[in-house]
Amino acid sequence: MSHPSLGLPPVDRTAGLPPAAARVNDDRERLAARALEIAIDRDPTVRDRYDEIGLRRLLRDTVTLIDRVVDSIAVDDPEPARVFAESIPPVYRRRMVPMDDLINISESIRGAVGGVLPVGEMAPVDAAVDAMIERFRWHRRIAGDARKRNRILAAIYKGA
C-alpha cells in the first residue's frame, strides 16, 4: 500500500475488516488500557514521569497506535504502521515524551493484542509493531529526544 497522497486510498473501514483486524478493532480501547498497564509494569518510572493528564494522553495515543496496527492487519502489510511511526516523533518531542516510551508502548501493544488473537494470526501484528519500533529507534538517535542526558557531556557542551 502506497501513501494516500500518491493516489491510492487509505484502508476503507466501512467496507468491513478481515476477521482478525475486526476483533482487534472492536476491543481497541480495552487493548490500549491493557497495553498501557503492561508498559507501566515494564517501566514503573512512567507513572512518575507523567501526571494524570499525561497518562491519559498516552492512553489516547495508544488507541491511535492500535488503529495503525489494525490498518496493517487489514492490508497484511506493515507500511501503514511504518508511515505513521515515521510522522509522529516531532509531536512527542514537543510533549517531551522519549522514544523509549513509545518503543515500550509498542511492545506492550504486541502483548495486549496477543491476548486477543491466536498465535497463527499474530504475524501481521508482529510485522507492524516491528516496523513502528524500527522507526522509533531510528528517531531516538536524533538530538532532541527527551531522554536522560549524560551529565558530564552536558557540562562539556555548556562550557563549564
Long-range contacts (C-beta under 8 A, 24 or more apart in sequence): 1-75, 1-77, 1-79, 1-80, 2-79, 3-83, 10-71, 10-80, 11-71, 11-74, 11-75, 11-80, 13-74, 17-70, 17-73, 17-74, 18-73, 18-74, 20-73, 20-117, 20-121, 20-124, 21-70, 21-71, 21-73, 21-74, 23-116, 23-117, 24-66, 24-69, 24-70, 24-73, 24-113, 24-116, 24-117, 24-125, 25-67, 25-70, 27-116, 28-63, 28-66, 28-67, 28-70, 29-63, 31-66, 31-109, 31-112, 31-113, 31-116, 32-59, 32-62, 32-63, 32-65, 32-66, 32-109, 32-112, 33-59, 34-112, 34-115, 35-62, 35-66, 35-105, 35-108, 35-109, 35-111, 35-112, 36-62, 36-105, 36-108, 37-108, 38-108, 38-111, 38-112, 39-101, 39-104, 39-105, 39-107, 39-108, 42-104, 42-107, 42-108, 43-101, 43-104, 46-101, 46-104, 57-95, 58-97, 58-101, 58-105, 61-105, 62-105, 62-109, 65-105, 65-106, 65-109, 65-132, 66-109, 66-113, 68-128, 68-132, 69-109, 69-113, 69-125, 69-128, 69-129, 72-124, 72-125, 72-127, 72-128, 72-131, 73-124, 73-125, 73-128, 76-124, 77-124, 77-127, 78-124, 78-127, 78-128, 78-130, 78-131, 79-131, 80-128, 81-128, 81-129, 81-131, 81-132, 82-128, 82-131, 82-132, 82-134, 82-135, 84-132, 85-131, 85-132, 85-135, 85-136, 86-135, 89-136, 89-139, 89-142, 92-146, 93-144, 93-145, 93-146, 96-146, 97-146, 98-140, 98-145, 98-146, 98-147, 99-136, 99-137, 99-139, 99-140, 99-145, 99-147, 100-140, 100-147, 102-132, 102-136, 103-133, 103-136, 103-137, 103-140, 106-132, 106-133, 106-136, 107-133
